[in-house]
Amino acid sequence: MASDYGGAYGGQPWHGAQPPYPGQPGHGAPAPRWEPSQAPGARGPQGPNSGPPSSGPPSSGPPSSGPPSSGPPSSGPPSSGAQSPGPQNHGSQHPGSQHPGSQYRGPAPNPGAPAHDPGAPARRPRVHTVAIAVLAVGVLGLACSLAGAVNQKLPRKFTATQRQQITDWEYGQRWRTLPAGTIFPAAVSYTAPSALDDDPSLSLSAHRVGIAGQATCAAAADPAAAAVLDRDGCTAVLRATYVDGTDSYVVTVGAAVLPGSAKATAAAASITGKASSGGLGPTVRTVQFSGTQAAVFTNARRQLSGAVSAGTYVILYTVGYTDDRPEEPVSGDSYADGEMTSAGAGVAQAVQSVLGAPVRSPGCPGTPGC
């Protein structure tokens, strides 16, 4: 049975009782915690029984019909409407104050805020330094790449030595790639000797009677010529035989293959310097072809000789009679000497114009890998 000071325990307060303080928790409810987001002067958390004090008459309703509290009733006299002694806080709680039964726990953590790293400020300068270094390396690499790309697009420049090496290589391929009939033309024309220069339109000719197979320098040249050629790196000799248009003179011409233009020039000069006063010097061996006017042209019937260079080749020639006349000095017969010299030099010049034709100046189009 409810007493006159407030009904059953846990029910509504009695008539005329002091209103609950703001934020007072209800019966059995946990004490609220103070939140820092509440501005000073705002109302604190409200309990289930909190609210502004009533300015009207006390309620005349019946006491709560809920179950009575299990604790003993208050032993003090009921209040007649006067406020309880002690200060009452009707506003929000100051951050330094506490509600009865509650404890200040500091500001609530913000779930979206990043965790505080005590080492972050110390590492920031180091991170900036590493980033700048990486950026500098990247810029340097880009500059090098651009320079390489530009260099690939520009035409390549060769040194004088490199140009000569390329030129000699081009010359050296001809005797392997050109047909024998191109190296030794079927017919050649040459200028008449000075003894017959009374007719400027006169032109003499010679025709080819046969082409010999490739031979070694020692086999294709006499010992004195072979010694000079071998000294300068001779690798092979190609030979052919011609007869002039009157069938009076026979010419065997040979092309000795050397590794470079400089060596070919030196070898030709050395062989020419060894020529005798009669006109015959170190030279190529003759090649006979049966059934032709060159069938009896042996080494013993050679009358004069000569040598010129053409690129990486030494062109040697020797001239004699188509009949069986033995070797004899022709220097005393200016007409015979002039015609033989013109025939031999003319045939050699025809071969020289093929093997020693000018080579295109080495160049590079500037494409990658050139």
LINKA-V803570 format. One line per field, one symbol per residue. ss: DSSP state (@ for helix, = for strand, . for the rest). psi: psi as a letter, one per 20 degrees, with the letter a starting at -180 (. if undefined). burial: 1 if it has 16 or more other C-alpha atoms within 10 Angstrom, else 0. A space follows every 50 residues. Layout:
# LINKA-V803570
ss->???
psi->???
burial->???
This chain:
# LINKA-V803570
ss->.................................................. .................................................. ...................@@@@@@@@@@@@@@@@@@@@@@@@@@@@@@@ @@@......@@@@@@@@@@@@@@@@@@..@@@@...=====..@@@.... ..=========...=.@@@@=.@@@@@@@@@....=========....== =======...@@@@@@@@@@@@@..........=..............@@ @=========..=========............@@@@@@@@@@@@@@@@@ @@@@@...............
psi->pqrjjjaqpiaqrrpjqpqqqpjpqrpiqqpqqppiipqpirqaqprhjr rqqpiaqqqjrqrqjrqqqirqqpirqqqkiqqqqqqpoiaqpqhirqqp irppjrqqqohiqqqpohighhighhgggggggggghggghgghggghgg hhhqqqpqrhggghggghgggiigihhqqhiggnqhqqqrqqrhhkjioh ipprrqqpiqprrprrhhhiqrggghggghhjkphrppqrpqprijkhqq ppqqoppriqgghggggghgghijqrhiipapaqqqpqoqjrijhjnrhi jphrrrpqqnckqooqqqqaqiakprpqpihinhgggggggggghgghhg hhhghjqqpppprpijqpj.
burial->00001111111111111111111110000011111000000011111011 00000000000011000100000000000000000000010111000010 00000000000000000000000000000000000000000000000000 01000000000001111111110010000100111011111110000000 00011111111100011101111011111101110111111111001011 11111111111111101101110010001111111111100011111110 11111111111111111111111000100100000111111111111111 11011100000000000000
